[in-house]
Amino acid sequence: MTALYSRVCDRILGQIQSGVLRVGDRLPPEAEFAAELGVSRSTLRMAFAKLEASGVLQRRRRAGTRIISDAPQKRFSMVTTGINELLSLGRDTRFQVTGTRMVRKRDIPELSGQTGETGDWLEVFGARRLAGETIPFSVNRVYVPPRFAGIAPEITDAETSVFRAIEDKFDVSIGRVSQSLRAMACSPDDAAIMGLPSGAPVMQIEAQLFLLDGRLMEISVAKFDPDRFQVRTDVEIA
């Protein structure tokens, strides 16, 4: 089911593209506009954040919210309010596997500290693209524990996220996601894949996905072109 704030985004875009709202217009104050749309102010803020990230709106303190484009720019924005939005990257972009291999846990720094997983892990190399683009905006390495390593044949020629393939093959579901972000200089090989200069700054996200019963499903390490990807977090205390 599509998140409410995404439906609000679509509604606002529809008003812009139909001429009800025009580029250059300032939108009503949040409370007024939220009431007009029949949603909460927090939902409207999430919609505004997504439209601002895509280049449709411009928000300035004391100056309000102004429409600056009638169509989103090519950029993926992950607005994080819960696990469904957190996994939107895996659902809404195209992931192409470029290679797999079996690795020993002790040889992979990202797997240090992992206990209770004996045997070789499956390492999956791949890249993500936005719809309609040929140059990837991220380079990914996914590490799958031995219990799920049999997924390799299913993902070799499929444009699907590894976690989705695991869920389908083994009839399991994600229950928790833990991730960390940091900026770093991009290696020459990864930079070439994303069309960046060697050493260019990139965003790295390392994520651990767990099953509903607490067992580890996968560890993902992804580098992103910051000009084509951003993360926004909007959390409200109930």
C-alpha positions as CSV (number, residue, x, y, z in Angstrom):
1,M,0.0,0.0,0.0
2,T,1.4,3.4,-1.0
3,A,2.3,5.6,2.0
4,L,-0.1,8.5,2.6
5,Y,2.5,11.2,2.2
6,S,3.4,9.7,-1.3
7,R,-0.3,10.0,-2.3
8,V,-0.3,13.6,-1.1
9,C,2.8,14.2,-3.3
10,D,1.0,12.8,-6.3
11,R,-2.0,15.0,-5.6
12,I,0.1,18.2,-5.4
13,L,1.9,17.2,-8.6
14,G,-1.4,16.6,-10.3
15,Q,-2.6,20.1,-9.3
16,I,0.6,21.6,-10.7
17,Q,0.5,19.7,-13.9
18,S,-3.2,20.4,-14.5
19,G,-2.6,24.1,-14.0
20,V,-4.5,24.5,-10.7
21,L,-1.2,25.4,-9.2
22,R,1.6,27.0,-11.2
23,V,5.3,27.3,-11.2
24,G,6.1,30.4,-9.1
25,D,3.1,30.1,-6.9
26,R,3.5,30.1,-3.1
27,L,1.5,27.4,-1.4
28,P,-0.8,28.2,1.5
29,P,0.5,28.0,5.1
30,E,1.0,24.4,6.4
31,A,-2.0,24.3,8.7
32,E,-4.3,25.7,6.0
33,F,-3.0,23.5,3.2
34,A,-3.1,20.4,5.4
35,A,-6.7,21.0,6.3
36,E,-7.6,21.6,2.6
37,L,-6.0,18.2,1.7
38,G,-7.5,16.5,4.7
39,V,-4.2,15.3,6.2
40,S,-2.1,16.0,9.2
41,R,0.6,18.6,9.2
42,S,3.3,15.9,9.8
43,T,2.1,14.1,6.6
44,L,2.1,17.3,4.6
45,R,5.7,18.0,5.9
46,M,6.8,14.6,4.6
47,A,5.2,15.3,1.3
48,F,6.9,18.7,1.1
49,A,10.2,17.1,2.0
50,K,9.9,14.6,-0.9
51,L,8.8,17.3,-3.4
52,E,11.6,19.6,-2.2
53,A,14.2,16.7,-2.6
54,S,12.9,16.1,-6.1
55,G,13.3,19.7,-7.1
56,V,9.6,20.6,-7.3
57,L,9.3,22.8,-4.2
58,Q,11.5,25.3,-2.5
59,R,11.0,25.9,1.2
60,R,12.5,28.9,3.0
61,R,11.9,29.9,6.6
62,R,9.6,33.0,6.9
63,A,9.3,32.9,3.1
64,G,7.0,29.9,2.8
65,T,6.9,27.1,0.2
66,R,7.2,28.0,-3.5
67,I,6.7,25.8,-6.6
68,I,9.9,25.9,-8.7
69,S,9.2,23.0,-11.2
70,D,6.3,21.2,-12.7
71,A,8.1,17.8,-12.7
72,P,10.5,15.9,-10.4
73,Q,14.2,15.8,-11.2
74,K,16.1,12.5,-11.6
75,R,17.0,11.8,-8.0
76,F,16.1,9.1,-5.5
77,S,15.0,10.4,-2.1
78,M,14.4,8.0,0.7
79,V,12.1,9.5,3.4
80,T,12.4,7.4,6.5
81,T,9.5,7.1,8.9
82,G,9.3,3.4,9.3
83,I,10.5,0.1,7.9
84,N,8.4,0.3,4.7
85,E,9.9,3.6,3.7
86,L,13.4,2.4,4.7
87,L,13.1,-0.5,2.3
88,S,11.8,1.7,-0.6
89,L,15.2,1.8,-2.1
90,G,15.0,-1.9,-2.8
91,R,11.5,-1.7,-4.2
92,D,11.6,1.5,-6.3
93,T,14.9,1.3,-8.1
94,R,16.5,-1.3,-10.5
95,F,19.2,-3.5,-9.0
96,Q,21.4,-5.4,-11.5
97,V,23.6,-8.2,-10.2
98,T,27.0,-8.2,-11.8
99,G,28.6,-11.1,-10.0
100,T,28.6,-13.5,-7.1
101,R,31.1,-15.5,-5.2
102,M,31.5,-17.5,-2.0
103,V,33.8,-15.8,0.7
104,R,35.1,-16.7,4.1
105,K,33.8,-14.6,6.9
106,R,37.3,-13.9,8.3
107,D,38.3,-12.3,4.9
108,I,35.6,-9.7,4.9
109,P,35.9,-6.8,7.3
110,E,32.1,-6.1,7.2
111,L,31.5,-9.6,8.6
112,S,33.8,-9.3,11.6
113,G,31.9,-9.9,14.8
114,Q,29.3,-12.1,13.2
115,T,28.8,-15.2,15.4
116,G,26.7,-18.3,15.0
117,E,27.2,-18.4,11.2
118,T,29.5,-21.2,10.2
119,G,30.5,-21.9,6.6
120,D,31.1,-19.6,3.6
121,W,29.0,-16.6,2.9
122,L,27.6,-15.5,-0.5
123,E,28.9,-12.1,-1.7
124,V,26.8,-10.4,-4.3
125,F,28.1,-7.5,-6.4
126,G,25.6,-5.2,-8.1
127,A,24.6,-1.6,-9.0
128,R,21.3,0.4,-8.8
129,R,19.9,2.6,-11.5
130,L,17.0,5.1,-11.6
131,A,14.3,4.3,-14.1
132,G,15.3,5.4,-17.6
133,E,19.0,5.9,-16.7
134,T,21.9,3.8,-17.8
135,I,24.6,5.0,-15.3
136,P,24.2,3.5,-11.8
137,F,23.8,5.9,-8.9
138,S,25.0,3.2,-6.4
139,V,27.4,0.3,-6.2
140,N,26.4,-2.5,-3.8
141,R,28.0,-5.5,-2.1
142,V,25.6,-7.8,-0.2
143,Y,26.7,-10.5,2.1
144,V,24.3,-13.4,2.6
145,P,24.8,-15.9,5.5
146,P,25.2,-19.6,4.7
147,R,21.6,-20.5,5.4
148,F,20.4,-18.4,2.5
149,A,23.4,-18.8,0.2
150,G,21.4,-21.0,-2.2
151,I,19.7,-17.8,-3.5
152,A,22.6,-17.3,-6.0
153,P,20.9,-18.9,-9.1
154,E,17.7,-16.9,-8.6
155,I,19.4,-13.5,-8.6
156,T,22.0,-13.9,-11.3
157,D,19.8,-12.7,-14.1
158,A,17.0,-11.0,-12.1
159,E,16.6,-7.3,-11.5
160,T,15.5,-7.6,-7.9
161,S,16.9,-6.8,-4.5
162,V,18.6,-9.7,-2.7
163,F,16.3,-9.4,0.3
164,R,13.3,-9.7,-2.0
165,A,14.7,-12.9,-3.5
166,I,15.3,-14.3,-0.1
167,E,11.8,-13.5,1.1
168,D,10.3,-15.2,-2.0
169,K,12.5,-18.3,-2.0
170,F,12.5,-19.1,1.7
171,D,9.1,-17.6,2.7
172,V,10.5,-15.3,5.3
173,S,10.0,-11.6,6.1
174,I,12.1,-8.7,7.3
175,G,11.4,-7.7,10.9
176,R,14.2,-5.1,11.6
177,V,16.7,-3.0,9.7
178,S,19.8,-1.4,11.3
179,Q,21.9,1.0,9.3
180,S,24.7,3.5,9.5
181,L,25.8,6.2,7.1
182,R,29.1,7.9,6.5
183,A,30.9,10.0,3.9
184,M,34.0,8.6,2.3
185,A,36.2,8.9,-0.8
186,C,35.2,6.6,-3.6
187,S,37.6,3.9,-4.9
188,P,38.6,4.1,-8.6
189,D,36.6,1.0,-9.6
190,D,33.4,2.1,-7.9
191,A,33.8,5.7,-9.1
192,A,34.1,4.5,-12.7
193,I,30.8,2.5,-12.4
194,M,28.9,5.6,-11.2
195,G,30.6,8.0,-13.7
196,L,32.5,9.8,-10.9
197,P,36.1,11.0,-10.6
198,S,38.3,8.7,-8.6
199,G,38.3,9.8,-5.0
200,A,35.0,11.7,-5.3
201,P,33.0,12.0,-2.1
202,V,30.3,9.4,-1.8
203,M,27.8,8.3,0.8
204,Q,28.2,4.8,2.2
205,I,25.3,3.0,3.9
206,E,25.9,-0.2,5.7
207,A,22.7,-2.0,6.6
208,Q,21.9,-5.2,8.5
209,L,18.5,-6.8,7.7
210,F,17.0,-9.2,10.3
211,L,14.1,-11.7,10.1
212,L,11.0,-11.4,12.3
213,D,12.6,-14.0,14.6
214,G,15.8,-11.9,15.0
215,R,18.1,-14.0,12.7
216,L,20.3,-12.1,10.3
217,M,19.1,-12.1,6.6
218,E,21.8,-10.0,4.9
219,I,24.5,-7.3,5.3
220,S,24.5,-4.7,2.6
221,V,27.3,-2.2,1.9
222,A,26.4,0.4,-0.7
223,K,28.1,3.6,-2.0
224,F,25.9,6.3,-3.5
225,D,26.4,9.3,-5.7
226,P,25.3,12.1,-3.4
227,D,24.0,14.2,-6.3
228,R,21.5,11.5,-7.2
229,F,20.6,10.2,-3.7
230,Q,19.6,11.6,-0.3
231,V,18.1,10.3,2.9
232,R,15.6,12.2,4.9
233,T,14.3,11.2,8.3
234,D,11.0,12.6,9.7
235,V,10.1,11.1,13.1
236,E,7.1,12.3,15.2
237,I,6.6,11.5,18.9
238,A,3.2,10.0,19.4
